[in-house]
């Protein structure tokens, strides 16, 4: 029965595009009789450029002048020599990455304009600590496909933000990168479900010969970021003459972390001079009149603490006062990191037309993050395994406790400064891939290239969470007078047994089988050659994530719950047909049918046109339909805990004259009945190259996502106050909110991207001006019963796309190459955005910084470089929303870091 349904689906969805393609082929074939080869431009592959014909270079008059090599560019199945094809493909070389000043692959990609919003780096200690991803066009990381050498790899074992599967950019050795190709439009019809926003293909070095050593040392001028790097790259054998080559590389990277205490703008934890700013120190206070009825500071305050106004203190009482204790040294702004990465690629010529390869790649990364000092409050909660919910840990100090000064049971909020909660993450990754590729020629159906490959990759992430609180010991401290809250030195053993350690593990695996074949000259038409590409892919995905044992048993706080247990098989068939309609106009139609074992099948067609009226101008347009399959975190047996913002009108501390939002715990559960999201992708653009030294490109895009997977609006759920959803503590405050994933509504985003490059040779050297800018025009989704545009504001914070959406992001660089010197000055810009989560109007300012790189290669075999990032030591713009857990930063960590000015020197030696 299932086979019959699948066949009907293929017939229904694949049939019409194939019929249309066949009709266009027939129309094109019925034109005037064939002309001699070279008489017109042929079809182009996606991501190629404004020069004619596959395999030929034709002048403006159509005269054959030279042969150009053909290559497969990311986003196309068919080889082409065109520089620009059916959409823009940004290609970044290793030298351009070095000139940017970026320290790592993740740093470079995350500062690029395609990473506009909604992605998280390794400085974000929530969910996927230690990993770093990329999110194109404001959609979250699960909408961007990252390939390595054109192949899929296993995602980081912990999903970011609870649901977002992503490839960890920290596993890739920087010295092994040859170039990065970025497809700036959806490519589901070629690559599958998660290529909705685009594709990043990281292409590594092959056929390298010789030995290269490089190293560097750097640090932030504010300290705390001491960085050591060492790389080795080597290879031997020439694939053409020796019929084999082995290329290998390894890298070591170590970077010290820094905390709030290490930066002048955060060490005091006092932002009260900023709009909506708070004092974010730890809070110590009694509530002698009961919960929500004012606070009273401890007398005296614990060492290092001072009496402050309660309403100005984050976590403090709404009235009265409290002790504010400095906790800056216990919260990382950036973690300690140590990475060991290695990759080896061996290729062998079986014959003149056939080549085999083996590729091995592995990494082991360690990240250590301080996550603040734990304490007890009116809302301290532990997981309750008997109910599957969350239960409150009492902070009521009984009258019998000798350190209770009131003689009656009194609530206490208190921060324990014995040791900070520290998360140590060890992530191991490996991939083994092998395959065969070759070419053959047929007498009637052109020259074919083919490839077949198999790969297995696996990400294993182990977390050790120390500095959390043992519930039994905490209860003993509250009830039995073993710890002097105001004078801890009087009870030196008072915290004995309080601190606990917990562990969990996640494993993500991916097996792939890929088979494909293509030809750029299936047969000849009057306007050029017809191209055809076909392929099949088979995947097996699995993801398991175990709970923290003590937290899941309710023995420790704070709790961090996340579990996943899911797997599935995916089978896909795909094709691409390129048809020249005129000498200046070509058409491409591609499609892919995917069948998922957990929800069924989906067909994704794409239609594209390329028009090149003159050699210097190429225009293109495309429309595609696609889908995004639920991640295994969304549709498997999964549970995760998190926080979301809301105003609670039923809280005992609610003040209608000044309603204040707060972060409340949520328990989110997977939904096996989820259906895939359905997408539409529109792209229109052009590339103008008036001469060989000048390029200017412009793109308009629009992405529509229907049946968006997410959770119901938090504020709506709190307002409805359904007790089965909004679970409250005995004192009336929210204990937690139950939320399940569901197919929600429709998201629409559109915007513009443009790039330019101009080189100017002079007697004083060559100057090059280059830029890449993006503008998000709309990012609309239904929220709170209305359609809300998230572009230019932070209202998406509680949606699946999370965080802030500045409209503008751009990079501009000026390079100067003279004799043995190369210098690049890069300007990075992120636009402002409006604050929507505060009581009144406000905005977060724009941000810009300059990076400078100088290199000298005048010594034999040596290249020496110096880098200064953030030349003017700019601090990130203030955003009051992020003062709270989980980051306690005065800025949005998805957009910025507080590294400050960073300087590095290094050298490369080539044997």
C-alpha positions in Angstrom: 0.0 0.0 0.0 2.8 2.4 0.9 4.6 1.7 -2.3 1.4 2.5 -4.3 0.9 5.8 -2.4 4.6 6.7 -3.0 4.2 6.0 -6.7 1.1 8.1 -7.0 2.8 11.0 -5.2 5.8 10.8 -7.6 3.4 10.7 -10.5 1.4 13.6 -9.2 4.2 16.0 -8.2 7.1 14.9 -10.4 4.9 14.5 -13.5 3.9 18.1 -14.3 7.4 19.6 -14.0 8.8 16.8 -16.2 6.1 17.4 -18.7 6.9 21.1 -18.7 10.6 20.5 -19.1 9.9 18.0 -22.0 7.7 20.6 -23.7 10.4 23.3 -23.4 13.0 20.8 -24.8 10.7 20.0 -27.7 10.1 23.7 -28.4 13.8 24.5 -28.3 14.6 21.4 -30.4 12.1 22.6 -33.0 13.9 25.9 -33.7 16.1 26.5 -36.7 18.4 23.8 -37.8 21.6 23.2 -35.7 24.6 25.5 -36.2 28.2 24.6 -35.9 29.6 24.3 -32.4 30.6 27.6 -30.9 27.8 29.5 -32.6 26.0 30.4 -29.4 26.0 30.4 -25.6 25.2 27.2 -23.9 23.5 26.5 -20.6 25.0 27.6 -17.4 25.4 25.9 -14.0 24.2 27.6 -10.9 26.8 29.8 -9.3 28.8 30.4 -12.4 29.4 33.8 -14.1 28.9 36.2 -16.9 31.1 34.6 -19.5 29.6 32.4 -22.2 29.2 28.8 -22.9 29.9 25.6 -21.1 33.5 24.8 -22.1 33.8 27.7 -24.6 34.6 31.4 -24.4 32.6 33.3 -27.0 33.2 37.0 -27.7 30.4 39.5 -28.0 30.2 38.7 -31.7 29.9 35.0 -31.1 33.5 34.1 -32.2 35.1 31.2 -30.5 38.3 32.5 -28.8 39.4 30.1 -26.1 38.5 27.1 -24.0 37.6 27.6 -20.4 37.6 24.8 -17.8 34.3 23.5 -16.6 33.6 23.0 -12.9 30.7 21.9 -10.7 29.6 24.9 -8.5 27.6 24.5 -5.4 23.9 24.7 -6.2 24.2 22.9 -9.5 24.4 19.3 -10.6 25.9 20.3 -14.0 29.4 21.5 -14.8 29.7 24.9 -16.3 32.4 27.5 -17.2 30.0 30.4 -16.5 30.9 32.7 -13.7 27.2 33.5 -12.9 24.5 31.0 -13.3 20.9 30.8 -12.2 21.5 32.5 -8.8 24.4 34.1 -7.0 27.0 31.9 -5.4 29.5 33.8 -3.2 32.9 32.2 -3.3 35.5 33.0 -0.6 39.1 31.9 -0.9 41.4 31.0 1.9 43.4 34.2 1.4 40.2 36.3 1.7 39.4 34.5 5.0 42.9 35.3 6.3 42.6 38.9 5.2 39.4 39.3 7.2 41.2 38.9 10.5 38.8 36.1 11.5 40.4 33.8 14.1 38.3 30.7 13.2 36.0 29.4 10.6 33.0 30.1 12.8 34.2 33.7 13.4 34.5 34.3 9.7 31.1 32.8 8.7 29.2 34.4 11.6 30.5 37.9 10.8 29.4 37.5 7.1 26.3 39.2 6.0 24.4 36.0 5.2 24.4 35.3 9.0 22.0 38.1 9.6 20.2 36.9 12.8 19.0 34.0 14.9 22.2 32.0 15.2 24.3 31.1 18.3 28.0 30.9 18.7 30.1 29.1 21.3 29.7 32.1 23.6 26.1 31.2 24.2 25.9 28.8 27.2 22.4 27.4 26.5 21.6 24.2 24.7 24.6 23.7 22.4 27.6 24.9 24.4 30.8 24.5 22.5 29.2 24.4 19.1 28.8 27.3 16.6 26.4 27.4 13.7 25.2 29.8 11.0 21.7 31.0 10.1 21.2 32.5 6.7 18.7 35.3 6.0 17.4 35.5 9.6 16.0 32.0 9.6 17.4 29.8 12.4 20.2 27.4 11.9 18.0 24.4 11.0 17.1 26.2 7.7 20.8 26.4 6.5 22.5 23.4 5.1 26.3 23.2 5.7 28.2 20.8 3.5 31.9 19.8 3.6 33.3 18.9 0.2 29.7 18.7 -1.1 28.7 16.0 1.5 26.4 16.1 4.4 27.9 15.6 7.9 26.4 14.7 11.2 25.0 17.7 13.1 26.3 18.7 16.5 24.8 16.2 19.0 23.1 18.9 21.1 20.6 21.0 19.1 20.9 24.7 19.5 18.0 26.5 21.2 16.4 23.1 21.9 15.5 22.3 18.3 18.0 23.6 15.8 20.2 20.9 14.2 23.4 22.5 12.9 26.9 21.5 11.7 29.5 22.6 14.2 31.9 25.0 12.5 34.4 24.5 15.2 35.3 21.0 13.9 36.8 22.2 10.7 40.6 22.9 10.6 41.0 26.4 9.2 44.3 25.6 7.5 42.6 22.9 5.4 40.1 25.2 3.7 40.6 25.9 0.1 37.4 28.0 -0.3 33.9 28.4 0.9 30.9 28.6 -1.5 27.7 30.1 -0.3 24.4 29.7 -2.3 22.3 32.7 -1.4 18.9 31.2 -2.1 17.0 28.0 -1.3 18.4 24.9 -2.8 16.0 22.2 -1.5 15.5 20.8 -5.0 19.2 19.9 -5.2 20.1 19.2 -1.6 17.0 18.4 0.4 15.0 19.6 3.4 17.3 21.9 5.3 18.5 24.0 2.4 15.6 26.4 2.7 17.6 29.5 3.4 20.7 28.5 1.4 23.8 26.3 1.4 27.3 26.8 2.8 29.8 24.4 1.1 33.2 24.3 2.8 35.7 22.9 0.3 39.0 21.6 1.7 42.4 21.3 0.1 43.3 18.4 -2.1 46.3 17.5 -4.3 48.5 19.6 -2.0 52.2 19.1 -2.4 54.9 20.1 0.1 54.8 21.1 3.8 53.5 24.2 5.4 53.8 25.2 9.1 52.0 28.2 10.6 51.3 29.5 14.1 50.1 32.6 15.9 49.6 34.2 19.3 47.1 36.8 20.2 45.2 38.4 23.0 42.6 41.0 23.7 44.1 44.3 25.0 41.6 44.0 27.9 43.1 40.6 28.6 41.4 37.2 29.1 41.6 36.1 25.5 45.1 34.7 25.2 45.1 32.6 22.0 47.5 30.1 20.7 47.3 28.5 17.2 49.5 26.0 15.4 48.8 24.4 12.0 50.5 21.9 9.8 49.6 21.1 6.2 51.4 18.6 4.0 51.0 16.5 0.9 52.8 14.3 -1.5 52.2 12.8 -4.9 50.8 14.4 -8.0 47.4 13.0 -9.1 48.2 13.6 -12.8 51.8 12.4 -12.9 52.1 10.0 -10.0 48.5 8.9 -10.1 48.0 9.5 -6.4 48.0 12.3 -3.8 47.8 12.3 -0.1 46.9 15.7 1.6 46.7 16.0 5.3 46.4 18.8 7.8 46.1 19.2 11.6 45.5 22.2 13.8 45.7 23.1 17.4 43.7 26.1 18.9 43.6 27.3 22.4 41.8 30.4 23.7 41.4 31.5 27.3 38.0 32.6 28.4 37.0 35.8 30.1 34.1 36.7 32.5 32.0 39.7 33.3 34.8 40.6 35.8 37.3 41.0 33.0 35.6 43.8 31.1 35.2 47.3 32.4 31.7 47.7 31.1 30.4 44.6 32.9 32.6 44.1 36.0 30.4 46.3 38.2 27.2 44.6 36.9 25.6 48.0 37.1 23.6 49.2 34.1 21.2 51.5 35.9 22.5 54.5 34.0 21.1 52.9 30.7 17.6 52.9 29.5 15.8 49.9 31.2 19.1 49.0 32.8 19.3 47.1 36.1 21.8 46.1 38.7 22.5 42.5 37.9 24.4 41.4 41.0 23.4 38.5 43.0 20.4 39.2 45.3 20.3 38.5 49.1 17.2 39.5 51.0 14.4 38.5 53.4 10.7 38.9 52.8 9.4 39.5 56.4 5.9 40.2 55.2 5.6 37.2 52.9 6.3 36.6 49.2 5.8 39.8 47.1 5.5 42.1 50.0 8.8 43.9 50.0 12.3 42.9 50.8 14.8 43.6 53.6 18.5 43.3 53.2 20.5 40.9 55.4 22.2 42.7 58.3 25.0 42.8 57.8 25.3 42.1 54.1 27.6 39.1 53.3 31.3 40.1 52.5 31.5 41.9 49.2 27.8 42.9 49.3 26.1 46.2 49.9 22.6 47.4 50.5 20.8 48.5 47.3 17.3 49.5 46.3 15.4 46.3 45.7 13.5 47.5 42.6 16.8 48.3 40.8 18.2 44.8 41.4 17.6 42.1 38.9 16.0 39.3 40.9 15.4 41.7 43.8 12.1 42.6 45.5 9.7 45.1 43.9 10.0 47.3 47.0 12.2 47.6 50.0 15.9 46.8 49.8 18.4 43.9 49.4 22.0 43.1 49.4 23.6 43.1 46.0 26.6 40.8 45.9 29.1 40.8 43.0 29.0 37.7 40.9 30.9 38.9 37.8 33.7 36.4 38.2 31.3 33.5 38.0 29.7 34.3 34.5 31.6 33.7 31.3 31.4 36.1 28.5 33.4 33.7 26.4 34.4 30.2 27.4 37.8 28.6 27.6 38.3 26.6 24.4 40.8 24.0 23.2 40.5 22.3 19.8 42.4 19.6 18.0 41.3 19.0 14.4 42.8 16.8 11.7 41.9 15.8 8.2 43.5 13.6 5.5 42.4 13.1 1.9 43.9 10.4 -0.3 43.1 10.2 -4.0 44.1 7.5 -6.5 43.9 7.3 -10.3 42.4 4.0 -11.2 42.5 4.8 -14.9 42.7 8.0 -16.9 39.0 8.5 -16.4 38.4 7.1 -13.0 39.5 8.2 -9.5 39.0 6.8 -6.0 39.3 8.7 -2.8 39.3 8.1 1.0 38.7 11.0 3.3 39.2 10.9 7.1 38.4 13.8 9.4 38.2 14.2 13.1 38.2 16.7 16.0 38.2 16.8 19.7 37.1 20.1 21.3 36.9 21.1 24.9 34.9 24.1 26.2 34.6 25.3 29.7 31.9 27.9 30.6 31.1 29.5 33.9 27.3 29.9 34.2 26.9 32.0 37.3 26.4 31.3 41.0 23.4 29.2 42.0 21.1 30.2 44.8 17.6 29.9 46.2 14.6 32.2 45.4 10.9 32.3 45.6 10.9 30.4 42.3 13.7 27.8 42.8 12.5 24.6 41.2 13.6 21.0 40.7 12.3 18.4 38.3 9.7 16.0 39.8 10.2 12.6 38.2 6.9 11.3 39.7 4.7 13.8 37.9 6.9 14.6 34.9 6.7 18.3 36.0 8.6 20.7 38.1 8.2 21.2 41.9 9.2 24.1 44.1 12.2 23.9 46.5 11.1 25.8 49.6 13.0 28.9 50.5 11.0 29.4 53.7 13.5 29.6 56.6 11.7 28.3 59.7 11.7 30.2 63.0 13.8 27.5 64.5 16.8 28.3 62.3 19.1 30.4 64.5 20.1 32.6 61.5 16.5 33.7 60.9 16.3 37.1 62.6 12.5 37.4 62.5 11.4 34.6 64.8 8.7 33.4 62.3 9.0 31.4 59.1 10.3 33.9 56.5 11.1 33.6 52.7 14.8 34.1 51.8 16.4 34.8 48.5 20.1 34.1 48.6 23.1 33.6 46.3 25.7 31.1 47.4 29.2 32.2 46.4 31.1 29.0 47.2 31.7 28.1 43.6 30.1 29.0 40.2 28.2 26.5 38.1 30.7 25.4 35.5 29.9 23.4 32.4 32.7 21.4 30.8 31.9 20.2 27.3 34.0 17.7 25.4 32.8 17.2 21.8 34.3 14.5 19.6 33.6 14.3 15.9 34.7 12.1 13.1 33.8 11.4 9.5 35.0 8.6 7.2 34.1 8.9 3.6 35.1 7.0 0.5 34.0 7.0 -3.1 34.8 6.7 -6.8 34.3 9.3 -9.5 35.0 9.4 -13.2 33.9 10.3 -16.7 32.9 8.7 -19.9 31.9 9.8 -23.4 29.0 8.5 -25.4 28.7 8.8 -29.2 25.2 10.3 -29.0 24.5 11.6 -25.5 27.5 13.8 -24.6 30.3 13.6 -22.1 29.3 12.4 -18.6 30.8 12.8 -15.2 29.7 10.5 -12.4 30.4 9.9 -8.7 29.4 7.4 -6.0 30.3 7.9 -2.4 29.6 6.6 1.1 30.2 8.3 4.4 29.7 7.8 8.1 29.9 10.7 10.5 29.3 11.0 14.2 29.2 13.8 16.8 29.5 12.8 20.5 29.1 15.5 23.1 29.8 14.9 26.9 28.8 17.5 29.5 30.0 17.7 33.1 28.0 20.3 35.0 29.6 21.2 38.4 28.6 23.8 41.0 24.9 22.9 40.9 23.1 22.6 44.3 22.2 19.3 46.0 18.5 19.6 47.0 18.9 17.7 50.2 21.9 19.8 51.3 20.1 23.0 50.3 17.0 22.0 52.3 19.3 21.3 55.3 20.8 24.7 55.1 17.4 26.4 55.0 15.9 24.4 57.8 18.6 23.5 60.3 20.9 26.5 61.0 24.1 25.0 59.6 25.0 28.1 57.6 25.2 31.8 58.6 23.7 33.7 55.7 25.0 37.1 56.8 28.4 36.0 57.9 29.5 32.8 56.1 32.9 32.9 57.8 31.3 32.0 61.1 30.2 28.6 59.7 33.2 27.5 57.6 31.7 24.1 57.0 28.2 25.4 56.4 28.2 24.6 52.6 29.5 21.1 53.1 27.7 18.8 50.6 25.9 21.6 48.9 27.7 21.5 45.6 27.0 18.6 43.2 28.2 17.5 39.8 26.2 15.9 37.0 26.8 14.4 33.6 25.0 13.7 30.3 25.9 12.6 26.8 24.5 13.1 23.3 25.3 11.2 20.1 24.3 12.2 16.6 25.1 9.8 13.7 24.6 10.2 9.9 25.2 7.6 7.2 25.1 8.7 3.6 25.1 7.1 0.2 25.2 9.4 -2.8 25.2 8.5 -6.5 25.0 11.1 -9.3 25.8 11.7 -13.0 25.7 14.7 -15.2 26.5 16.0 -18.6 26.7 19.5 -19.9 26.1 18.4 -23.6 23.4 15.8 -23.7 22.6 17.0 -27.2 23.0 20.2 -29.1 20.3 22.8 -29.9 20.6 25.9 -32.1 21.1 28.0 -29.0 23.6 25.7 -27.3 23.9 22.4 -25.4 21.3 20.8 -23.2 22.6 19.7 -19.8 21.2 17.0 -17.6 22.1 15.9 -14.0 20.5 13.0 -12.1 21.2 11.5 -8.7 20.0 9.5 -5.7 20.7 9.8 -2.0 20.1 7.6 1.0 20.5 8.8 4.6 20.2 7.2 8.0 19.9 9.7 10.8 19.9 9.1 14.5 20.1 11.3 17.6 20.1 10.2 21.3 20.5 12.6 24.2 20.4 11.4 27.8 19.3 13.5 30.7 21.5 14.8 33.5 20.9 11.9 36.0 20.8 13.9 39.2 18.7 16.8 37.8 16.3 14.3 36.1 15.9 12.6 39.4 15.0 15.8 41.2 18.2 15.7 43.3 19.9 18.9 42.1 19.1 22.4 41.0 19.0 24.3 38.8 17.6 21.7 36.4 18.6 21.5 32.8 16.4 19.0 31.0 16.9 17.8 27.5 16.4 14.3 26.1 16.1 13.0 22.5 15.7 9.5 21.2 14.9 9.4 17.5 16.1 8.0 14.1 14.9 7.8 10.6 15.7 6.8 7.0 15.6 9.2 4.0 15.6 8.2 0.4 15.8 10.8 -2.4 15.8 11.0 -6.2 16.7 14.3 -7.9 17.5 15.8 -11.3 18.3 19.0 -13.1 17.8 20.0 -16.8 19.4 23.1 -18.3 18.0 24.1 -21.7 19.2 27.0 -23.9 16.2 28.8 -25.3 18.1 31.5 -27.1 21.7 32.4 -27.4 21.1 34.8 -24.5 18.4 33.0 -22.6 18.5 29.6 -20.8 16.1 27.7 -18.6 16.8 25.3 -15.8 14.3 23.0 -14.1 15.3 20.8 -11.2 13.4 18.6 -8.8 13.8 16.3 -5.8 11.6 13.7 -4.2 12.4 12.8 -0.6 10.8 10.0 1.3 11.1 10.2 5.2 10.4 7.1 7.2 8.8 9.1 10.0 6.3 11.3 8.0 6.2 10.5 4.3 7.3 12.1 1.1 7.7 15.5 -0.4 8.5 16.8 -3.9 10.5 20.0 -4.4 10.6 21.6 -7.8 12.6 24.6 -9.0 12.3 26.7 -12.1 15.0 29.2 -13.1 15.9 31.5 -16.0 19.2 33.1 -16.9 19.4 36.0 -19.3 22.7 37.5 -20.6 21.9 40.2 -23.2 25.5 41.4 -23.3 28.7 39.8 -22.0 29.0 42.2 -19.1 25.5 41.7 -17.7 23.8 38.5 -16.4 20.4 38.4 -14.9 18.6 35.5 -13.2 15.3 34.6 -11.6 14.0 31.5 -9.9 11.0 30.1 -8.1 11.0 26.9 -6.0 8.8 24.9 -3.7 10.3 23.0 -0.9 9.9 21.7 2.6 11.7 21.4 5.9 11.4 18.1 7.8 10.9 18.3 11.6 14.2 17.8 13.4 14.5 14.8 15.6 14.3 17.1 18.6 10.9 18.3 17.3 9.2 15.0 16.3 10.8 12.3 18.4 10.4 11.3 22.0 12.1 14.4 23.3 11.8 16.8 26.3 13.6 20.0 26.9 13.5 22.8 29.5 14.0 26.4 28.8 12.8 29.9 29.6 10.4 32.3 27.9 9.3 35.9 28.7 5.8 36.8 29.8 3.9 39.2 32.0 1.9 37.2 34.6 -1.3 39.1 35.5 -2.2 36.4 38.1 1.1 36.7 40.0 0.9 37.8 43.7 3.5 40.5 42.8 1.7 41.8 39.7 1.4 45.6 39.6 -1.1 46.7 36.9 0.3 50.2 37.0 3.8 48.9 36.1 3.4 45.4 34.6 6.9 43.8 34.4 7.8 40.8 32.3 9.8 38.0 33.7 11.5 34.8 32.5 9.5 31.6 33.4 10.5 27.9 33.0 8.9 26.0 30.1 8.8 22.2 29.5 8.7 21.5 25.7 7.9 18.1 24.4 8.3 16.5 21.0 5.3 15.8 18.8 5.5 12.6 16.5 2.5 13.9 14.6 4.2 17.0 13.3 4.0 17.6 9.5 6.8 19.2 7.5 6.9 22.9 6.9 6.1 23.9 3.3 8.2 26.5 1.7 8.3 28.8 -1.4 11.4 30.6 -2.5 11.7 33.5 -4.9 14.9 35.0 -6.2 15.7 37.8 -8.7 19.0 39.4 -9.3 21.8 40.5 -11.7 25.6 40.7 -11.9 27.2 43.5 -13.8 30.9 43.2 -14.8 31.8 46.1 -17.1 35.5 45.0 -17.0 37.6 42.3 -15.5 38.3 44.4 -12.4 34.8 45.4 -11.6 31.7 43.5 -10.4 28.4 44.7 -9.0 25.6 42.3 -7.9 22.1 42.7 -6.6 19.6 40.2 -5.3 16.0 40.3 -4.1 14.7 37.3 -2.3 11.5 36.2 -0.7 10.9 33.1 1.4 7.5 31.8 2.5 7.3 29.1 5.2 3.9 27.5 5.9 3.0 25.3 8.8 5.9 26.8 10.8 7.0 24.4 13.6 7.1 26.0 17.0 5.2 26.5 20.2 2.1 28.5 21.1 2.7 32.1 22.2 3.9 32.2 25.8 2.0 35.4 26.7 -1.3 33.9 25.3 -0.8 30.8 27.3 -0.2 32.7 30.5 -3.2 35.0 29.9 -5.4 31.9 29.4 -4.1 30.5 32.6 -5.2 26.9 31.9 -3.9 25.0 35.0 -2.9 22.0 32.9 -0.6 24.3 30.9 0.3 27.0 33.4 1.3 25.2 36.5 1.7 27.4 39.6 3.5 27.1 42.9 1.6 27.2 46.2 2.4 30.9 46.5 0.7 31.7 43.2 3.8 32.3 41.1 4.3 30.3 37.9 6.2 27.0 38.4 6.4 26.2 34.7 4.5 26.1 31.5 3.8 23.0 29.5 4.3 23.5 25.8 4.3 21.1 22.9 5.6 21.5 19.3 3.0 22.1 16.7 2.5 23.3 13.2 1.6 27.0 13.6 1.2 29.6 10.9 3.0 31.2 8.0 6.2 33.1 8.0 7.2 35.5 5.2 10.6 37.2 4.9 12.1 39.2 2.1 15.0 41.5 1.6 17.9 42.7 -0.6 21.5 41.8 -0.9 24.2 43.5 -2.9 27.9 43.2 -3.4 30.6 45.1 -5.3 34.3 44.7 -6.1 36.6 47.1 -7.8 40.4 46.7 -8.3 42.6 49.6 -9.3 46.3 48.9 -10.3 48.5 51.9 -9.8 52.3 52.6 -9.6 51.9 52.5 -5.8 50.3 49.1 -5.8 46.9 47.6 -6.4 43.9 48.9 -4.4 40.8 46.8 -4.1 37.4 48.0 -2.7 34.9 45.2 -1.9 31.7 45.0 -0.1 28.8 42.7 0.7 25.6 44.1 2.3 22.2 42.7 3.2 18.9 44.4 4.2 16.0 42.5 5.8 12.8 44.2 4.5 10.2 42.1 6.2 10.1 39.2 8.6 6.4 38.6 9.2 4.7 35.9 11.3 1.4 35.6 13.1 2.0 36.3 16.8 -0.5 37.1 19.6 -3.4 37.0 17.2 -1.9 39.4 14.7 0.7 39.5 11.9 3.9 41.0 13.3 6.9 42.2 11.4 10.0 41.2 13.3 12.4 43.0 10.9 14.2 45.8 12.8 13.1 44.8 16.3 13.5 42.1 19.0 9.9 40.9 19.1 10.8 37.4 17.8 12.5 36.5 21.1 9.8 33.9 22.0 9.3 32.5 18.5 11.2 29.6 16.9 13.6 32.2 15.4 14.5 33.8 18.7 16.7 37.0 19.3 17.0 40.3 17.4 16.6 41.3 13.8 18.6 44.3 12.7 17.6 45.2 9.2 21.1 46.0 8.0 24.3 44.0 8.1 27.3 44.8 5.9 31.0 44.3 5.3 33.3 46.6 3.3 37.0 46.1 2.8 39.8 48.1 1.3 43.0 46.1 0.3 46.3 47.4 -0.8 48.9 45.1 -2.4 52.4 46.6 -3.0 55.6 44.6 -3.6 55.8 42.1 -0.7 53.1 43.8 1.5 49.4 43.0 1.6 47.1 45.1 3.8 43.4 44.9 4.3 41.1 47.1 6.4 37.6 45.7 6.9 34.6 47.6 8.1 31.8 45.6 9.8 28.4 47.1 10.4 25.2 45.8 12.2 22.2 48.1 12.1 20.0 49.3 15.0 16.8 47.6 16.2 13.7 48.6 18.2 13.1 47.3 21.7 9.6 45.7 22.1 10.0 43.7 25.3 10.3 46.7 27.7 7.7 48.9 29.4 8.2 51.8 27.0 9.8 52.8 23.7 13.5 52.3 23.1 16.1 51.0 20.7 19.5 49.3 20.5 22.1 51.3 18.6 23.9 50.3 15.5 27.4 48.9 15.8 30.5 49.0 13.7 34.1 48.0 14.0 37.3 48.0 11.9 39.7 45.0 11.5 43.2 45.5 10.1 45.5 42.8 8.7 49.0 43.4 7.4 51.1 40.6 5.8 54.7 40.6 4.5 56.2 37.8 2.4 59.6 39.3 1.6 61.6 36.7 3.4 62.2 33.4 1.6 59.5 30.8 2.3 58.1 33.0 5.1 54.9 35.0 5.4 54.6 37.2 8.5 51.3 38.8 9.6 49.8 41.0 12.2 46.1 41.4 12.9 44.2 44.0 15.0 40.4 43.3 15.3 38.1 46.0 16.6 40.7 48.6 16.1 39.0 51.3 18.1 38.0 48.9 21.0 34.2 49.4 20.5 31.9 47.8 23.1 28.7 46.1 21.9 25.5 48.2 22.0 23.4 47.9 25.1 20.3 45.6 25.0 18.4 45.4 28.3 16.7 42.1 27.4 19.8 40.0 27.8 20.7 41.2 31.4 18.8 38.2 32.6 19.6 34.5 32.5 20.9 32.6 30.6 23.6 35.1 29.5 23.6 38.0 32.0 25.1 40.1 29.2 24.2 43.7 28.5 24.0 42.9 24.7 22.6 40.3 22.4 25.1 37.4 22.3 23.7 36.1 19.0 25.0 39.3 17.4 28.0 40.4 19.5 30.8 39.6 21.8 32.6 41.8 24.3 36.1 40.7 23.3 37.1 44.3 22.6 40.3 45.1 20.7 42.2 41.9 19.8 45.8 41.7 18.4 47.6 38.7 16.9 50.9 38.1 15.3 51.9 34.9 13.4 53.9 33.4 10.6 53.7 30.7 7.9 56.7 28.8 6.6 56.5 26.8 3.4 59.0 24.1 2.6 
